[in-house]
Amino acid sequence: MVIAAYARMTIRKIEDGRYYITRLHLKGKGRGSVWAKKITKVDPSKENGYAFEGEFLREGSVVEEGDWVITVAATGSWKYPANTIFLFRIEGNEEEDEFEIESVGEWEWNAKGEKIEAIQQIYKIIHPPNEEEVRREEVRKAILRLYEKYGEMAVEEMKKFLNEN
């Protein structure tokens, strides 16, 4: 589905690295209701908005450079209602005191499967895996492929090799 509306956030500089939200709004077609939350943690095991820990924001709330903010907006029509979740990263603008921030990602936020996918994607953006996690996942996949192709004995040999090195 093509999203015909997109969320915007307008912020005004208070001091270096601190801003307050002057406007949360929706551009394009949509019903326009928007809520926002500053994310301090994402729990990928949850399947709805409770996956996002942090404080709710409104116009006038203070945010800092580097903060992650999500907004959920009613982007559908009255006849075909839909919701979309948008992810923002608060970044400064040296040239202007008040400016709009565009979202860095957007996902449909209607069915359970869409919400789970959005939560997983947002988690990966906010908490990118470190090199050790990536290496472990690659090893796990390699062991699985060996097991599927050659059986238990190949997996035991691979584990021995990994323990020795």
Stockholm file with secondary structure:
# STOCKHOLM 1.0

chainA/1-165         MVIAAYARMTIRKIEDGRYYITRLHLKGKGRGSVWAKKITKVDPSKENGYAFEGEFLREGSVVEEGDWVITVAATGSWKYPANTIFLFRIEGNEEEDEFEIESVGEWEWNAKGEKIEAIQQIYKIIHPPNEEEVRREEVRKAILRLYEKYGEMAVEEMKKFLNEN
#=GR chainA/1-165 SS CCCCEEEEEEEEEEETTEEEEEEEEEEESSCCCEEEEEEEEECTTCCSGGGEEEEEECTTCEEETTCEEEEEEECSCSSSCCEEEEEEECCCCSSCSEEEEECSEEEECSSHHHHHHHHHHHHHHHSCCCHHHHHHHHHHHHHHHHHHHHCHHHHHHHHHHHHHC
#=GC SS_cons         CCCCEEEEEEEEEEETTEEEEEEEEEEESSCCCEEEEEEEEECTTCCSGGGEEEEEECTTCEEETTCEEEEEEECSCSSSCCEEEEEEECCCCSSCSEEEEECSEEEECSSHHHHHHHHHHHHHHHSCCCHHHHHHHHHHHHHHHHHHHHCHHHHHHHHHHHHHC
//
